[in-house]
Amino acid sequence: MNIILIILILILSVTNNKEVKKIATKITSGSVNTILIIVIITLVLTENIKIGFYLTILYLFLLIKYN
């Protein structure tokens, strides 16, 4: 799982694709943003702490890069 996250962040950081930028902007703003935060909190509060942590890191990276 760690390798998948690292590869995904690496791909997101070097790509200049307009589709990726458009999707990342939609994820980090609006109602999707609220749902994603609720999912992260739920995963962290249950037994899926690792998945919640990985999703949090990916989400923070998207916030920094695209907002």
C-alpha positions in Angstrom: 0.0 0.0 0.0 2.9 2.4 0.7 4.4 1.9 -2.7 1.0 2.6 -4.4 0.6 5.8 -2.5 4.2 6.9 -3.4 3.6 6.1 -7.0 0.3 7.9 -7.1 1.7 11.1 -5.5 4.7 10.9 -7.9 2.4 10.7 -10.9 0.1 13.5 -9.7 3.1 15.7 -9.0 4.7 15.4 -12.5 1.6 15.3 -14.7 0.3 18.4 -16.5 -2.8 16.7 -17.8 -5.8 19.0 -17.8 -8.2 16.1 -17.0 -6.2 15.2 -13.8 -6.1 18.9 -12.8 -9.9 19.2 -13.3 -10.6 16.1 -11.3 -8.3 17.1 -8.5 -9.8 20.5 -8.3 -13.3 19.0 -8.0 -12.1 16.6 -5.3 -10.7 19.4 -3.1 -13.6 21.7 -3.4 -17.3 21.6 -2.9 -19.5 18.8 -1.6 -17.0 16.1 -2.6 -14.6 17.8 -0.2 -17.0 17.4 2.7 -17.8 13.8 1.9 -14.1 13.0 1.6 -13.4 14.5 5.0 -16.2 12.5 6.6 -14.9 9.3 5.0 -11.3 10.0 6.3 -12.6 10.7 9.8 -14.7 7.5 9.7 -11.8 5.4 8.5 -9.5 6.8 11.2 -12.0 6.2 14.0 -12.6 2.5 12.9 -10.1 -0.2 12.6 -8.9 1.0 9.1 -6.4 3.5 10.5 -3.8 2.8 7.8 -6.3 3.4 4.9 -7.5 6.6 6.6 -3.9 7.8 7.1 -3.0 7.1 3.4 -6.2 8.8 2.2 -5.3 11.8 4.4 -1.8 12.1 3.0 -3.1 11.9 -0.6 -5.9 14.5 0.2 -3.4 16.9 1.8 -1.1 16.6 -1.2 -4.0 17.4 -3.6 -5.0 20.4 -1.4 -1.5 21.8 -1.5 -0.9 21.2 -5.2 -4.3 22.2 -6.7 -5.6 24.9 -4.4 
